[in-house]
């Protein structure tokens, strides 16, 4: 059965470093899995400036 180089690399990496899955989970929790503050999100929506259709076109 065919196995790509990338698949083989990942399988071997996980075999050599079994803790890598836990490190990935901790990294994701650190950077991505955050509770969002609804007030801050609302302020972001209110302060958004509409963008013109073609951003490089001058208004002159």
PQR file of N, CA, C, O and H, with PARSE charges and radii, in Angstrom:
ATOM      1  N   UNK A   1       0.843  -1.183   0.000 -0.4000 1.5000
ATOM      2  CA  UNK A   1       0.000   0.000   0.000 -0.0000 2.0000
ATOM      3  C   UNK A   1       0.888   1.247   0.000  0.5500 1.7000
ATOM      4  O   UNK A   1       1.886   1.308   0.719 -0.5500 1.4000
ATOM      5  N   UNK A   2       0.518   2.235  -0.809 -0.4000 1.5000
ATOM      6  CA  UNK A   2       1.309   3.464  -0.936 -0.0000 2.0000
ATOM      7  C   UNK A   2       1.194   4.319   0.327  0.5500 1.7000
ATOM      8  O   UNK A   2       0.122   4.454   0.918 -0.5500 1.4000
ATOM      9  H   UNK A   2      -0.293   2.186  -1.393  0.4000 1.0000
ATOM     10  N   UNK A   3       2.327   4.887   0.717 -0.4000 1.5000
ATOM     11  CA  UNK A   3       2.363   5.823   1.839 -0.0000 2.0000
ATOM     12  C   UNK A   3       3.248   6.986   1.418  0.5500 1.7000
ATOM     13  O   UNK A   3       4.405   6.787   1.049 -0.5500 1.4000
ATOM     14  H   UNK A   3       3.198   4.777   0.237  0.4000 1.0000
ATOM     15  N   UNK A   4       2.714   8.188   1.472 -0.4000 1.5000
ATOM     16  CA  UNK A   4       3.475   9.346   1.022 -0.0000 2.0000
ATOM     17  C   UNK A   4       4.612   9.648   1.989  0.5500 1.7000
ATOM     18  O   UNK A   4       4.624   9.185   3.129 -0.5500 1.4000
ATOM     19  H   UNK A   4       1.774   8.350   1.772  0.4000 1.0000
ATOM     20  N   UNK A   5       5.561  10.432   1.506 -0.4000 1.5000
ATOM     21  CA  UNK A   5       6.697  10.825   2.338 -0.0000 2.0000
ATOM     22  C   UNK A   5       6.241  11.615   3.557  0.5500 1.7000
ATOM     23  O   UNK A   5       6.780  11.450   4.651 -0.5500 1.4000
ATOM     24  H   UNK A   5       5.552  10.808   0.579  0.4000 1.0000
ATOM     25  N   UNK A   6       5.257  12.463   3.365 -0.4000 1.5000
ATOM     26  CA  UNK A   6       4.755  13.286   4.467 -0.0000 2.0000
ATOM     27  C   UNK A   6       4.094  12.405   5.529  0.5500 1.7000
ATOM     28  O   UNK A   6       4.338  12.579   6.723 -0.5500 1.4000
ATOM     29  H   UNK A   6       4.819  12.597   2.476  0.4000 1.0000
ATOM     30  N   UNK A   7       3.267  11.472   5.095 -0.4000 1.5000
ATOM     31  CA  UNK A   7       2.610  10.570   6.032 -0.0000 2.0000
ATOM     32  C   UNK A   7       3.635   9.755   6.803  0.5500 1.7000
ATOM     33  O   UNK A   7       3.513   9.584   8.016 -0.5500 1.4000
ATOM     34  H   UNK A   7       3.069  11.331   4.125  0.4000 1.0000
ATOM     35  N   UNK A   8       4.637   9.256   6.107 -0.4000 1.5000
ATOM     36  CA  UNK A   8       5.695   8.478   6.746 -0.0000 2.0000
ATOM     37  C   UNK A   8       6.448   9.341   7.755  0.5500 1.7000
ATOM     38  O   UNK A   8       6.725   8.900   8.870 -0.5500 1.4000
ATOM     39  H   UNK A   8       4.736   9.395   5.121  0.4000 1.0000
ATOM     40  N   UNK A   9       6.777  10.567   7.363 -0.4000 1.5000
ATOM     41  CA  UNK A   9       7.484  11.476   8.261 -0.0000 2.0000
ATOM     42  C   UNK A   9       6.682  11.728   9.535  0.5500 1.7000
ATOM     43  O   UNK A   9       7.225  11.660  10.637 -0.5500 1.4000
ATOM     44  H   UNK A   9       6.552  10.925   6.457  0.4000 1.0000
ATOM     45  N   UNK A  10       5.382  12.020   9.383 -0.4000 1.5000
ATOM     46  CA  UNK A  10       4.550  12.293  10.556 -0.0000 2.0000
ATOM     47  C   UNK A  10       4.417  11.067  11.448  0.5500 1.7000
ATOM     48  O   UNK A  10       4.468  11.183  12.673 -0.5500 1.4000
ATOM     49  H   UNK A  10       4.941  12.076   8.487  0.4000 1.0000
ATOM     50  N   UNK A  11       4.250   9.905  10.853 -0.4000 1.5000
ATOM     51  CA  UNK A  11       4.140   8.671  11.638 -0.0000 2.0000
ATOM     52  C   UNK A  11       5.421   8.431  12.430  0.5500 1.7000
ATOM     53  O   UNK A  11       5.364   8.097  13.614 -0.5500 1.4000
ATOM     54  H   UNK A  11       4.209   9.810   9.858  0.4000 1.0000
ATOM     55  N   UNK A  12       6.582   8.598  11.784 -0.4000 1.5000
ATOM     56  CA  UNK A  12       7.862   8.397  12.460 -0.0000 2.0000
ATOM     57  C   UNK A  12       8.096   9.456  13.533  0.5500 1.7000
ATOM     58  O   UNK A  12       8.623   9.150  14.603 -0.5500 1.4000
ATOM     59  H   UNK A  12       6.629   8.869  10.823  0.4000 1.0000
ATOM     60  N   UNK A  13       7.712  10.684  13.255 -0.4000 1.5000
ATOM     61  CA  UNK A  13       7.872  11.753  14.237 -0.0000 2.0000
ATOM     62  C   UNK A  13       7.049  11.469  15.486  0.5500 1.7000
ATOM     63  O   UNK A  13       7.534  11.631  16.606 -0.5500 1.4000
ATOM     64  H   UNK A  13       7.285  10.932  12.386  0.4000 1.0000
ATOM     65  N   UNK A  14       5.813  11.049  15.293 -0.4000 1.5000
ATOM     66  CA  UNK A  14       4.949  10.727  16.442 -0.0000 2.0000
ATOM     67  C   UNK A  14       5.466   9.516  17.203  0.5500 1.7000
ATOM     68  O   UNK A  14       5.279   9.428  18.417 -0.5500 1.4000
ATOM     69  H   UNK A  14       5.419  10.918  14.384  0.4000 1.0000
ATOM     70  N   UNK A  15       6.113   8.580  16.513 -0.4000 1.5000
ATOM     71  CA  UNK A  15       6.684   7.419  17.192 -0.0000 2.0000
ATOM     72  C   UNK A  15       7.897   7.828  18.022  0.5500 1.7000
ATOM     73  O   UNK A  15       8.106   7.312  19.119 -0.5500 1.4000
ATOM     74  H   UNK A  15       6.265   8.651  15.528  0.4000 1.0000
ATOM     75  N   UNK A  16       8.695   8.756  17.495 -0.4000 1.5000
ATOM     76  CA  UNK A  16       9.884   9.213  18.210 -0.0000 2.0000
ATOM     77  C   UNK A  16       9.540  10.145  19.364  0.5500 1.7000
ATOM     78  O   UNK A  16      10.208  10.144  20.397 -0.5500 1.4000
ATOM     79  H   UNK A  16       8.524   9.176  16.604  0.4000 1.0000
ATOM     80  N   UNK A  17       8.493  10.937  19.176 -0.4000 1.5000
ATOM     81  CA  UNK A  17       8.112  11.924  20.196 -0.0000 2.0000
ATOM     82  C   UNK A  17       6.635  11.760  20.535  0.5500 1.7000
ATOM     83  O   UNK A  17       5.815  12.530  20.035 -0.5500 1.4000
ATOM     84  H   UNK A  17       7.950  10.938  18.336  0.4000 1.0000
ATOM     85  N   UNK A  18       6.268  10.795  21.357 -0.4000 1.5000
ATOM     86  CA  UNK A  18       4.854  10.561  21.671 -0.0000 2.0000
ATOM     87  C   UNK A  18       4.188  11.721  22.405  0.5500 1.7000
ATOM     88  O   UNK A  18       2.961  11.821  22.409 -0.5500 1.4000
ATOM     89  H   UNK A  18       6.934  10.170  21.763  0.4000 1.0000
ATOM     90  N   UNK A  19       4.960  12.580  23.015 -0.4000 1.5000
ATOM     91  CA  UNK A  19       4.403  13.728  23.749 -0.0000 2.0000
ATOM     92  C   UNK A  19       3.984  14.856  22.815  0.5500 1.7000
ATOM     93  O   UNK A  19       3.419  15.846  23.280 -0.5500 1.4000
ATOM     94  H   UNK A  19       5.957  12.498  23.012  0.4000 1.0000
ATOM     95  N   UNK A  20       4.236  14.745  21.539 -0.4000 1.5000
ATOM     96  CA  UNK A  20       3.957  15.834  20.601 -0.0000 2.0000
ATOM     97  C   UNK A  20       2.469  16.174  20.534  0.5500 1.7000
ATOM     98  O   UNK A  20       2.118  17.339  20.344 -0.5500 1.4000
ATOM     99  H   UNK A  20       4.695  13.942  21.161  0.4000 1.0000
ATOM    100  N   UNK A  21       1.597  15.195  20.684 -0.4000 1.5000
ATOM    101  CA  UNK A  21       0.155  15.470  20.644 -0.0000 2.0000
ATOM    102  C   UNK A  21      -0.256  16.353  21.815  0.5500 1.7000
ATOM    103  O   UNK A  21      -1.052  17.277  21.646 -0.5500 1.4000
ATOM    104  H   UNK A  21       1.882  14.249  20.838  0.4000 1.0000
ATOM    105  N   UNK A  22       0.275  16.079  22.988 -0.4000 1.5000
ATOM    106  CA  UNK A  22      -0.040  16.907  24.162 -0.0000 2.0000
ATOM    107  C   UNK A  22       0.539  18.313  23.993  0.5500 1.7000
ATOM    108  O   UNK A  22      -0.102  19.290  24.381 -0.5500 1.4000
ATOM    109  H   UNK A  22       0.921  15.329  23.126  0.4000 1.0000
ATOM    110  N   UNK A  23       1.724  18.430  23.429 -0.4000 1.5000
ATOM    111  CA  UNK A  23       2.322  19.746  23.175 -0.0000 2.0000
ATOM    112  C   UNK A  23       1.459  20.544  22.205  0.5500 1.7000
ATOM    113  O   UNK A  23       1.293  21.753  22.373 -0.5500 1.4000
ATOM    114  H   UNK A  23       2.245  17.637  23.114  0.4000 1.0000
ATOM    115  N   UNK A  24       0.915  19.883  21.202 -0.4000 1.5000
ATOM    116  CA  UNK A  24       0.034  20.554  20.242 -0.0000 2.0000
ATOM    117  C   UNK A  24      -1.226  21.067  20.937  0.5500 1.7000
ATOM    118  O   UNK A  24      -1.659  22.191  20.686 -0.5500 1.4000
ATOM    119  H   UNK A  24       1.050  18.902  21.066  0.4000 1.0000
ATOM    120  N   UNK A  25      -1.812  20.250  21.806 -0.4000 1.5000
ATOM    121  CA  UNK A  25      -3.012  20.670  22.535 -0.0000 2.0000
ATOM    122  C   UNK A  25      -2.717  21.868  23.432  0.5500 1.7000
ATOM    123  O   UNK A  25      -3.512  22.806  23.491 -0.5500 1.4000
ATOM    124  H   UNK A  25      -1.460  19.337  22.010  0.4000 1.0000
ATOM    125  N   UNK A  26      -1.577  21.844  24.133 -0.4000 1.5000
ATOM    126  CA  UNK A  26      -1.220  22.974  25.001 -0.0000 2.0000
ATOM    127  C   UNK A  26      -0.980  24.232  24.180  0.5500 1.7000
ATOM    128  O   UNK A  26      -1.393  25.320  24.582 -0.5500 1.4000
ATOM    129  H   UNK A  26      -0.932  21.082  24.084  0.4000 1.0000
ATOM    130  N   UNK A  27      -0.322  24.099  23.041 -0.4000 1.5000
ATOM    131  CA  UNK A  27      -0.077  25.249  22.177 -0.0000 2.0000
ATOM    132  C   UNK A  27      -1.362  25.847  21.642  0.5500 1.7000
ATOM    133  O   UNK A  27      -1.515  27.067  21.582 -0.5500 1.4000
ATOM    134  H   UNK A  27       0.013  23.216  22.714  0.4000 1.0000
ATOM    135  N   UNK A  28      -2.270  24.993  21.259 -0.4000 1.5000
ATOM    136  CA  UNK A  28      -3.563  25.482  20.762 -0.0000 2.0000
ATOM    137  C   UNK A  28      -4.311  26.204  21.869  0.5500 1.7000
ATOM    138  O   UNK A  28      -4.881  27.269  21.630 -0.5500 1.4000
ATOM    139  H   UNK A  28      -2.146  24.002  21.307  0.4000 1.0000
ATOM    140  N   UNK A  29      -4.322  25.651  23.069 -0.4000 1.5000
ATOM    141  CA  UNK A  29      -5.006  26.292  24.192 -0.0000 2.0000
ATOM    142  C   UNK A  29      -4.369  27.632  24.518  0.5500 1.7000
ATOM    143  O   UNK A  29      -5.059  28.570  24.918 -0.5500 1.4000
ATOM    144  H   UNK A  29      -3.859  24.786  23.263  0.4000 1.0000
ATOM    145  N   UNK A  30      -3.067  27.726  24.351 -0.4000 1.5000
ATOM    146  CA  UNK A  30      -2.359  28.968  24.658 -0.0000 2.0000
ATOM    147  C   UNK A  30      -2.714  30.083  23.680  0.5500 1.7000
ATOM    148  O   UNK A  30      -2.915  31.228  24.083 -0.5500 1.4000
ATOM    149  H   UNK A  30      -2.506  26.965  24.026  0.4000 1.0000
ATOM    150  N   UNK A  31      -2.789  29.744  22.390 -0.4000 1.5000
ATOM    151  CA  UNK A  31      -2.956  30.782  21.381 -0.0000 2.0000
ATOM    152  C   UNK A  31      -4.368  30.912  20.829  0.5500 1.7000
ATOM    153  O   UNK A  31      -4.763  32.015  20.452 -0.5500 1.4000
ATOM    154  H   UNK A  31      -2.625  28.813  22.062  0.4000 1.0000
ATOM    155  N   UNK A  32      -5.150  29.831  20.765 -0.4000 1.5000
ATOM    156  CA  UNK A  32      -6.407  29.871  20.027 -0.0000 2.0000
ATOM    157  C   UNK A  32      -7.651  29.670  20.865  0.5500 1.7000
ATOM    158  O   UNK A  32      -8.649  30.358  20.647 -0.5500 1.4000
ATOM    159  H   UNK A  32      -4.829  28.935  21.072  0.4000 1.0000
ATOM    160  N   UNK A  33      -7.627  28.766  21.801 -0.4000 1.5000
ATOM    161  CA  UNK A  33      -8.833  28.438  22.560 -0.0000 2.0000
ATOM    162  C   UNK A  33      -9.032  29.451  23.691  0.5500 1.7000
ATOM    163  O   UNK A  33      -8.702  29.184  24.846 -0.5500 1.4000
ATOM    164  H   UNK A  33      -6.817  28.208  21.978  0.4000 1.0000
ATOM    165  N   UNK A  34      -9.567  30.596  23.343 -0.4000 1.5000
ATOM    166  CA  UNK A  34      -9.775  31.676  24.303 -0.0000 2.0000
ATOM    167  C   UNK A  34     -11.259  32.026  24.359  0.5500 1.7000
ATOM    168  O   UNK A  34     -11.977  31.937  23.363 -0.5500 1.4000
ATOM    169  H   UNK A  34      -9.835  30.813  22.404  0.4000 1.0000
ATOM    170  N   UNK A  35     -11.691  32.423  25.539 -0.4000 1.5000
ATOM    171  CA  UNK A  35     -13.052  32.927  25.679 -0.0000 2.0000
ATOM    172  C   UNK A  35     -13.062  34.378  25.184  0.5500 1.7000
ATOM    173  O   UNK A  35     -12.225  35.182  25.595 -0.5500 1.4000
ATOM    174  H   UNK A  35     -11.107  32.496  26.348  0.4000 1.0000
ATOM    175  N   UNK A  36     -14.002  34.705  24.311 -0.4000 1.5000
ATOM    176  CA  UNK A  36     -14.070  36.046  23.747 -0.0000 2.0000
ATOM    177  C   UNK A  36     -14.995  36.917  24.580  0.5500 1.7000
ATOM    178  O   UNK A  36     -16.060  36.477  25.013 -0.5500 1.4000
ATOM    179  H   UNK A  36     -14.682  34.052  23.977  0.4000 1.0000
ATOM    180  N   UNK A  37     -14.574  38.157  24.797 -0.4000 1.5000
ATOM    181  CA  UNK A  37     -15.380  39.110  25.547 -0.0000 2.0000
ATOM    182  C   UNK A  37     -16.394  39.739  24.584  0.5500 1.7000
ATOM    183  O   UNK A  37     -15.987  40.387  23.619 -0.5500 1.4000
ATOM    184  H   UNK A  37     -13.709  38.514  24.445  0.4000 1.0000
ATOM    185  N   UNK A  38     -17.687  39.570  24.815 -0.4000 1.5000
ATOM    186  CA  UNK A  38     -18.702  40.098  23.895 -0.0000 2.0000
ATOM    187  C   UNK A  38     -18.640  41.617  23.747  0.5500 1.7000
ATOM    188  O   UNK A  38     -18.914  42.135  22.665 -0.5500 1.4000
ATOM    189  H   UNK A  38     -18.018  39.044  25.598  0.4000 1.0000
ATOM    190  N   UNK A  39     -18.288  42.335  24.803 -0.4000 1.5000
ATOM    191  CA  UNK A  39     -18.198  43.797  24.716 -0.0000 2.0000
ATOM    192  C   UNK A  39     -17.078  44.229  23.773  0.5500 1.7000
ATOM    193  O   UNK A  39     -17.249  45.149  22.973 -0.5500 1.4000
ATOM    194  H   UNK A  39     -18.065  41.914  25.682  0.4000 1.0000
ATOM    195  N   UNK A  40     -15.956  43.573  23.874 -0.4000 1.5000
ATOM    196  CA  UNK A  40     -14.831  43.903  22.989 -0.0000 2.0000
ATOM    197  C   UNK A  40     -15.191  43.560  21.549  0.5500 1.7000
ATOM    198  O   UNK A  40     -14.884  44.331  20.640 -0.5500 1.4000
ATOM    199  H   UNK A  40     -15.817  42.826  24.524  0.4000 1.0000
ATOM    200  N   UNK A  41     -15.832  42.425  21.326 -0.4000 1.5000
ATOM    201  CA  UNK A  41     -16.235  42.037  19.980 -0.0000 2.0000
ATOM    202  C   UNK A  41     -17.210  43.053  19.387  0.5500 1.7000
ATOM    203  O   UNK A  41     -17.128  43.370  18.201 -0.5500 1.4000
ATOM    204  H   UNK A  41     -16.081  41.798  22.064  0.4000 1.0000
ATOM    205  N   UNK A  42     -18.120  43.558  20.196 -0.4000 1.5000
ATOM    206  CA  UNK A  42     -19.075  44.563  19.730 -0.0000 2.0000
ATOM    207  C   UNK A  42     -18.351  45.862  19.371  0.5500 1.7000
ATOM    208  O   UNK A  42     -18.678  46.492  18.365 -0.5500 1.4000
ATOM    209  H   UNK A  42     -18.186  43.300  21.160  0.4000 1.0000
ATOM    210  N   UNK A  43     -17.386  46.261  20.171 -0.4000 1.5000
ATOM    211  CA  UNK A  43     -16.604  47.473  19.853 -0.0000 2.0000
ATOM    212  C   UNK A  43     -15.844  47.298  18.555  0.5500 1.7000
ATOM    213  O   UNK A  43     -15.742  48.242  17.772 -0.5500 1.4000
ATOM    214  H   UNK A  43     -17.121  45.749  20.988  0.4000 1.0000
ATOM    215  N   UNK A  44     -15.305  46.108  18.307 -0.4000 1.5000
ATOM    216  CA  UNK A  44     -14.611  45.842  17.042 -0.0000 2.0000
ATOM    217  C   UNK A  44     -15.571  46.002  15.867  0.5500 1.7000
ATOM    218  O   UNK A  44     -15.223  46.617  14.859 -0.5500 1.4000
ATOM    219  H   UNK A  44     -15.388  45.341  18.943  0.4000 1.0000
ATOM    220  N   UNK A  45     -16.779  45.452  15.993 -0.4000 1.5000
ATOM    221  CA  UNK A  45     -17.766  45.564  14.907 -0.0000 2.0000
ATOM    222  C   UNK A  45     -18.160  47.014  14.672  0.5500 1.7000
ATOM    223  O   UNK A  45     -18.291  47.441  13.525 -0.5500 1.4000
ATOM    224  H   UNK A  45     -17.062  44.953  16.811  0.4000 1.0000
ATOM    225  N   UNK A  46     -18.349  47.774  15.740 -0.4000 1.5000
ATOM    226  CA  UNK A  46     -18.757  49.170  15.602 -0.0000 2.0000
ATOM    227  C   UNK A  46     -17.673  50.040  14.988  0.5500 1.7000
ATOM    228  O   UNK A  46     -17.981  51.002  14.284 -0.5500 1.4000
ATOM    229  H   UNK A  46     -18.243  47.427  16.672  0.4000 1.0000
ATOM    230  N   UNK A  47     -16.415  49.720  15.243 -0.4000 1.5000
ATOM    231  CA  UNK A  47     -15.324  50.568  14.761 -0.0000 2.0000
ATOM    232  C   UNK A  47     -14.824  50.183  13.371  0.5500 1.7000
ATOM    233  O   UNK A  47     -13.895  50.806  12.859 -0.5500 1.4000
ATOM    234  H   UNK A  47     -16.166  48.939  15.815  0.4000 1.0000
ATOM    235  N   UNK A  48     -15.419  49.179  12.761 -0.4000 1.5000
ATOM    236  CA  UNK A  48     -14.983  48.736  11.441 -0.0000 2.0000
ATOM    237  C   UNK A  48     -15.341  49.784  10.393  0.5500 1.7000
ATOM    238  O   UNK A  48     -16.468  50.279  10.351 -0.5500 1.4000
ATOM    239  H   UNK A  48     -16.174  48.672  13.177  0.4000 1.0000
ATOM    240  N   UNK A  49     -14.378  50.111   9.556 -0.4000 1.5000
ATOM    241  CA  UNK A  49     -14.558  51.101   8.495 -0.0000 2.0000
ATOM    242  C   UNK A  49     -14.819  50.353   7.193  0.5500 1.7000
ATOM    243  O   UNK A  49     -14.075  49.433   6.854 -0.5500 1.4000
ATOM    244  H   UNK A  49     -13.463  49.709   9.590  0.4000 1.0000
ATOM    245  N   UNK A  50     -15.872  50.735   6.453 -0.4000 1.5000
ATOM    246  CA  UNK A  50     -16.141  50.037   5.193 -0.0000 2.0000
ATOM    247  C   UNK A  50     -15.000  50.241   4.190  0.5500 1.7000
ATOM    248  O   UNK A  50     -14.436  51.331   4.090 -0.5500 1.4000
ATOM    249  H   UNK A  50     -16.477  51.482   6.729  0.4000 1.0000
ATOM    250  N   UNK A  51     -14.680  49.211   3.472 -0.4000 1.5000
ATOM    251  CA  UNK A  51     -13.595  49.262   2.502 -0.0000 2.0000
ATOM    252  C   UNK A  51     -14.189  49.447   1.111  0.5500 1.7000
ATOM    253  O   UNK A  51     -15.203  48.839   0.768 -0.5500 1.4000
ATOM    254  H   UNK A  51     -15.138  48.326   3.552  0.4000 1.0000
ATOM    255  N   UNK A  52     -13.539  50.301   0.312 -0.4000 1.5000
ATOM    256  CA  UNK A  52     -14.024  50.493  -1.055 -0.0000 2.0000
ATOM    257  C   UNK A  52     -13.751  49.238  -1.868  0.5500 1.7000
ATOM    258  O   UNK A  52     -12.855  48.463  -1.533 -0.5500 1.4000
ATOM    259  H   UNK A  52     -12.716  50.795   0.591  0.4000 1.0000
ATOM    260  N   UNK A  53     -14.526  49.028  -2.947 -0.4000 1.5000
ATOM    261  CA  UNK A  53     -14.421  47.782  -3.700 -0.0000 2.0000
ATOM    262  C   UNK A  53     -13.009  47.488  -4.230  0.5500 1.7000
ATOM    263  O   UNK A  53     -12.550  46.347  -4.171 -0.5500 1.4000
ATOM    264  H   UNK A  53     -15.254  49.657  -3.220  0.4000 1.0000
ATOM    265  N   UNK A  54     -12.341  48.489  -4.733 -0.4000 1.5000
ATOM    266  CA  UNK A  54     -10.986  48.283  -5.234 -0.0000 2.0000
ATOM    267  C   UNK A  54     -10.076  49.160  -4.400  0.5500 1.7000
ATOM    268  O   UNK A  54     -10.058  50.378  -4.576 -0.5500 1.4000
ATOM    269  H   UNK A  54     -12.713  49.416  -4.781  0.4000 1.0000
ATOM    270  N   UNK A  55      -9.314  48.552  -3.487 -0.4000 1.5000
ATOM    271  CA  UNK A  55      -8.585  49.323  -2.499 -0.0000 2.0000
ATOM    272  C   UNK A  55      -7.474  50.190  -3.065  0.5500 1.7000
ATOM    273  O   UNK A  55      -7.062  51.150  -2.414 -0.5500 1.4000
ATOM    274  H   UNK A  55      -9.330  47.562  -3.344  0.4000 1.0000
ATOM    275  N   UNK A  56      -6.980  49.883  -4.248 -0.4000 1.5000
ATOM    276  CA  UNK A  56      -5.878  50.642  -4.821 -0.0000 2.0000
ATOM    277  C   UNK A  56      -6.347  51.805  -5.697  0.5500 1.7000
ATOM    278  O   UNK A  56      -5.526  52.582  -6.183 -0.5500 1.4000
ATOM    279  H   UNK A  56      -7.315  49.102  -4.776  0.4000 1.0000
ATOM    280  N   UNK A  57      -7.642  51.929  -5.900 -0.4000 1.5000
ATOM    281  CA  UNK A  57      -8.184  53.018  -6.704 -0.0000 2.0000
ATOM    282  C   UNK A  57      -8.243  54.295  -5.862  0.5500 1.7000
ATOM    283  O   UNK A  57      -8.737  54.283  -4.734 -0.5500 1.4000
ATOM    284  H   UNK A  57      -8.310  51.298  -5.505  0.4000 1.0000
ATOM    285  N   UNK A  58      -7.735  55.392  -6.421 -0.4000 1.5000
ATOM    286  CA  UNK A  58      -7.832  56.662  -5.704 -0.0000 2.0000
ATOM    287  C   UNK A  58      -9.233  57.233  -5.862  0.5500 1.7000
ATOM    288  O   UNK A  58      -9.959  56.873  -6.788 -0.5500 1.4000
ATOM    289  H   UNK A  58      -7.334  55.402  -7.337  0.4000 1.0000
ATOM    290  N   UNK A  59      -9.602  58.111  -4.964 -0.4000 1.5000
ATOM    291  CA  UNK A  59     -10.956  58.672  -4.990 -0.0000 2.0000
ATOM    292  C   UNK A  59     -11.028  59.947  -5.828  0.5500 1.7000
ATOM    293  O   UNK A  59     -12.033  60.656  -5.767 -0.5500 1.4000
ATOM    294  H   UNK A  59      -9.012  58.403  -4.211  0.4000 1.0000
ATOM    295  N   UNK A  60     -10.021  60.251  -6.588 -0.4000 1.5000
ATOM    296  CA  UNK A  60      -9.960  61.490  -7.341 -0.0000 2.0000
ATOM    297  C   UNK A  60     -10.511  61.431  -8.650  0.5500 1.7000
ATOM    298  O   UNK A  60     -10.506  62.432  -9.367 -0.5500 1.4000
ATOM    299  H   UNK A  60      -9.205  59.675  -6.638  0.4000 1.0000
TER
END
